[in-house]
Amino acid sequence: MATGAVLSAGLVAGTAHADSTITIATVNNGDMVVMQKLSSQFEQQHPDIHLRWVVLEENVLRQRVTTDIATKAGQFDVMTVGNYEVPIWAKQGWLEPMDNLPASYDVNDLLKPVRDGLTYNGKLYGLPFYAESAMTYYRTDLFEKAGIKMPDAPTYEQIRGFADKITDKANQIYGICLRGKPGWGENMGFVTPLVNAEGGQWFDAQWKPTIDTPEWRKAITYYVDALKADGPPGATSNGFNENLALFASGHCGMWVDATVAGGLLFDKKQSQVADKVGFAAMPTGDFKGAPTWLWSWNLSIPTSSKQKDAARTFVTWATSKEYIQLVAKENGWVSAPPGTRQSTYETADYTKAAPFADFVLKAISSANPNGRTKAPRPYEGAQFVAIPEFQGIGTQVGQTIAGILGGQSTVEQGLKAAQAATERTIRQAGYPKK
């Protein structure tokens, strides 16, 4: 006991007052840009901690942080990573456990499905900055004009019919916007749940890839045909941020994507259509009850960091209740980082400002990323496969799907090529594991 007291006093005297600079790698999504902007307030409160920001496009961020952590280069002290990486990297011993947090942090306030996704062997290895499921956004004015009504739980078939009715290419209004930019977390973040919904999956129970199958062919044919008929030009360049910009500026009739976009699309300061946005559940296909999207962007500390105490102080601040209140104070409650804390959804000002709040809470709380696919599967995950090799596999297949969308190959040719490449990778990786 006495030793601990001496040690902690030493830490306060030694570490907290020594100037330290921490390098934070993050993604160029709207909520993270806000975090960078508001971090000057953190530096005022902690004059001994200086922040250096590396803000990157999603695919580049993933590449940089993966290389850094795998080689133990120690370039970053705080990494923005997903619930895909956290348990895998924790198992490798690459991340610091986020234990011994102050009581005021209130770990139990973190939504359980989100917390569970960041836990390995009973310990948290990342703290959630925001979390999301997926939903369908649509323009209420365009639906009214076309005399159609969005059901609460649409099917993909219905969505396709609606897209045809509201597309007005002469006025640059495209009936459907979907992710087309290649990447395991970009186009495949949408394509994987679409495949699940049509009764497909990545691997069968024996780890044989199942990409060259009727279910994948149906899903990819739907995706390509919908975007070619009713999507914006250059869809293979559009990821989450690009589609968000298109919808917010009035060019998308519908968009199926992450629930986090709600806070941006309903914000009059950021969206030209804030008063014309409706929302519904993510569409369903032939197989009902497929695994549903659950993603979180989290702040984690690599074991290679030389500024772990300062990094922990920052991560705790940026994911706290107080930080959410700071965003609300500066930018309005509609902009508060969603999906992480029960207390956010119990705040009347938030539910009043964010008409989608209850819907999102329900979607996250009932998300079943580990639910069953139509045929038995040996892996977990809804919009990814929770194995280390998926980062490479998903990126490669994502490029093939973008090639099909861009007209470089047919659906049949592309899926055959993706099947062969994935079979090779998974065999070389030694699956099924003995």
N, C-alpha and C positions, 0 to 999 in steps of 0.2 A: 504493500500500500504506500509506504513512505517513498519507496524507490520510484513508483509511478508518479507521485506528486513532484518529485525532483525532476524526473524526465520531462513531464509536461511543462514545468516551469522553464526548463532549459529550452524546450521547443519554442515557447513563447519568446523567450529572450533571444534565442539564436535565430530561428527561422523567420518568425513573423516580422521582425524589424529589419531583416536583411532584404534589400531590394531584389525582387526577382521579376523576370520577364517570362511570361508563358505564351506559347504559340498555340493558337486555336485553329484547327482545320474545320471548316464548315461548308455547307452547301448554299448555293445562291438562291434559295427559296425565300419568299417574302418574310416569313416569321424569323428566319435567321438574320436577314438584313436588319430587321427591327432590333434583334438582340445585339448586333454589332453597334447600332446607333445608340442604344440605351446603356451600353457598357461603360460609357464615360461616367455614369453615376456610380457604377461599381468601383471604378478607379478613384473617384473622389472619396468613397467610403474606405478604400484600402490603398492609401497612397504609396505603400511599399510594393504593390503588385501592378506590374505594367502588362498590357495585353497587346499581342501582335497577331493580326488576323490574316488567315489565308482562306479566301472565299472562292470556291470553285464550282464549276458546273458539275452536276450529279455524277456523270460517268467518270469524269476526271478525278473528282474527290475520292471515289471508291478505289480507283487505281492507285492514287498517291498514298492513301492511308494504309491500304493493304500491303503495298510494297514496304512502306516505312515500318509497319508493325512486324511483318514477317522477317525483315532483315535486322530488326532491333536498332534501327538507325537513330531513333530518339529525336527526330526532327520536330515532332508535335508533342505537346503536353496534354492537350485536350483534343479528342477526335469526335466528330459527329458521325455516328454509325447507326445502323438499323438493328432491328430485333433479329435480323438474319445473322449478322456478324457476332453480336454480343455473346450468346452461349457458345458458339463455335470457338471464338477467340479466348473466352474464359477457360474453356477446356484445355486449350493450348498453353495456358499460363501467361497469356500476353496482356491481360487487363488487370488493373488493380480492383480489388473488391470495394464496393461502396458501402462499407459497414461503419459502425460507430458514428452515425449521422446525429446531429443535435436533435433533441426531442422536438424542438420547434419546427423541424423539417416535416414532421408528421408523415412518415413513410406509409402508414396505413391509409392515408388519404389518396395515395396513388391508386388508380383503378386496377382492380385485380388482374384482368386479362393482360393489361400492359405490363404490370409488375412481374407477372409469371413469365412473360416472354424475355425478361432481362435477368432471370434468375438461373444460376447454375449451382448445383449442390447446396441449395438453400441460401445462397448469397447473391445480392444484387451486384452486377458488374457494369451497370450503366444507369443513368437517371434520365427519365423521359422529358424531352423538351416539348414535343407535341406528338400526338398519336391520332390514328385515323382508321376508319373503315372506308367503304366506297359507296357512292350514291349516284343517282341520275339527276343532273341539273338540266333545266329546260326554260325556254323563254315563254312566259305566260301570254304575252301579247301576240306572239306568232301562232301559238296554239289557238287562241281565241279567234284570230283572223281566219285560220284554216278550218274553224268549226270542229276542232278535235279536243279530246280531254285525256290528260295523262292519268292512268290508273295509279293507285298507291304502290302496286307491285307489278310493274310492266314485264312483259316477256321480250326477248331479243327480236322476235318476229314483229311484235307491235312497234318496237322502237324503229325498225327498218321502214315500216309503213308510214310512221309519223315523219321520219326524215325526208321521205319522198315528197310529202305534202308541204313541208315548210321550207324546203330548199329554194332559194331565189338567187341563182348565181349572178344574174345581171346586177343585183344590188349587193353582191359579196356577202350573202347570208347562206351559210352552209348548214344543212340539216343536222349533220352529226360531226362532232370532233372527237377523235380518239388518239391515244398515243401511237406515234409511228416511228419515233426516233429509236434506233437500235440500242439495246442495253438490257441486262437481266432485270434491272429495276425500272427501266423506262417502258419500251413497248411490251416486254414480257410481263411487267407488272400488271398490265391489263389482259394480255393474251392468255396467261396461265389460268386466271379465274374464268375466262370465257371458255377455254377448253374444258375445265372442270364442269362448268354448267352444261356443256353438251355431252357429258358422260365420259370425257377423256381424262388422261393423266400423263405424267412424265414417264413413269416406270411401272411395270407390273410387279407382282409380289416377289418375283425372282430377280429383280433389278434389270430386267430387259427393257430398253427404251420402247415406248409405245407411241412414237411421233408419227410414223407412217401408218396411220390407222384411219378408219372412216370418221371417228369422232374429231380428230385433229383436222381432217380435210374439211369437214362441215364447218368447224369453228373458223378456220383460216379463210375459207371461201366467203363466209358471211362477212368477216372483217374487211377483206380486200374489196368485195363487191360494194359494201356500204360506203367505204371511204372513197372509192372511185366514183360512185354515183352521186353521193351527197356530201362528201368531205371537202375540206379546203385544199387548194393546190399545194404541192410540196409537203404532203402529210408525213413523209419519212424524215422530215427535219423537226417535227413537232413532238416535244416531250411534255411533261406536266406544265412547265412554266410557259411554253409557247402557246399551248391550248388555253391556259388561264388568261393570257393576254388577248387571245382571239375572242374568247367568250366575253371578257370584261369590256371589250371595245365593240361588242355588238355583232360579231361575225359568226357566232355559233348558235344554232337553234337548240341543240342538245349536246351534252358532254357527260360521258360516264367516267368518273374518276374519283380521286380521294376526297373524303369528307372535309379535309382541312381547307379546301378551296372555298367552302361556304363563308368563312369569315372574311375572305377577300372579295367574293362576288357580291355580298350583301353590304359591303362598305362603300358608301357613296363617294368617299374620297378616292377610292381605287377602281370603282366599277361604274361604267356609263349605263349599265342596265340593272343597277342595284334594286330598283323598284319593280323589275319585270322578271325576277328569277323565281322559278318554282323548283321543287325537288321531290324526288320519289326514290324508292328503293333501287338498288342495283338490279338490272334485268336478270331474269332467269331463263334457262334453256330447257332442254329435254330432261335433264336430271335435276330434280328438285332436292334441295338440302345439301348442295355441294359446299365444300369448304369456302369460307368467305374471307375476304381481305381484312387483314389486321396488320398495320404497319406502325412503327414508331421511329422517330428520329431522336436519338439519345446522345448524351454527352458522356464519354468514357475516358478514362485515364490509362494510357499504355504503361506497362511496367518499365518501359525504357525511358520514361520521363525523369528528368533530374529535378523537376520542380513540383513534386507530387502534392505537397501541402498547399501551395498556392493554387495549383490546378483544382484541388478538391474544394477550396474556398470558393473559386469561381463557379464550378459546376453546381455546387449546392445553392449558390445565389441564383443562377440562371434557370433553375428548375423548381424554385420555391414558390409558395403561395404569394409571397411579397412581390416576386417578379411579375407574376400574372396580374397583380393589382397595379403594378407600375405601368405595364402595357395599357391596361384599361384607362388609367389616369391620363396617360400621354396620347393615346390613339383611339380611345373609346372601347367599350366592352366588347363590341362585335369583333375586334381585332385580337382579343385575348387568345393566347396559345391554347388550342382545344385538346380534348381527349386524354388528359393526364390525371386530373384531380377531381374527386367527387365534389369537393368544396366549390369548384368553379360552377358546377351544374346546380348547386344549391344556392347560388347567388342570384337573387331576383333581377338585378341589373343586367346580368349576362343573358338569362333566358328571355328577358324582354328585348334586348338588343339583337339577339341571335335567334331568329325564328326556327332555325334548324337544330338548336341545342338538344332538345329531348330526343329527336330522331337520331342524332349522332351518338348520344350516350347509349341509346338502346342498341344501335348497330355495333358499337364497340363491345358493349357488355354481352351481346349474344353472338359475337363473332366466333366462328368455329374453325380456326385455321388448321386444327388437327382433326377435323371431322372426316367422315368417310367419303371417298370417291366412289364412283359407280362400281368399279371392280376393286378388290383389296389392293392396298399399296404399302410399301415398306418404309415410307418416309413421312415426315410431317411438313406442314407449311401450306398456305393457301395460294399466295402469289409468288412463292419461291419454293425450292426444295431445300430442306434444312440439312444440307451436306456441304462440306468445304468446296467440293468440285463444282457446285452449281454456279458459282460466280463465272467460271470459264465457260461452262456448258451453256448457261442462259445467255451470255453475251454472244457466243457463236451462233446459237439458234436465233437470237434476236436480229443479228445481221442478215441471216437467211430470210427471215420473215419480212424484214425491210426490203430485201431484194425482190421478194415476190410482190410486195406492195408497189415497188417502183417499176415493175414490169420486166425485171432481168430474168425471171424464171416463172414457170407456172406453179400453181399450188402443189401439184403432184411431184414435179421435179425438185422443188425446194424442200418438201417434207422428206423425200427419199434421201436427199443429201444430208439433211439435219439428222435423220435417223442413223445413217452410216457414221457420221462424225461423233454422235453421242455414244453409239455402241463402242466405238474405238476408245473414247475417253474413259468411259465407265469400266471397260475391261482393263485398261492400263492402270486404273486406280484400284483395281483388285476387288471389285464388287461381283457377286455378293461377298461381304467380308466373312471370313471364317470365324 
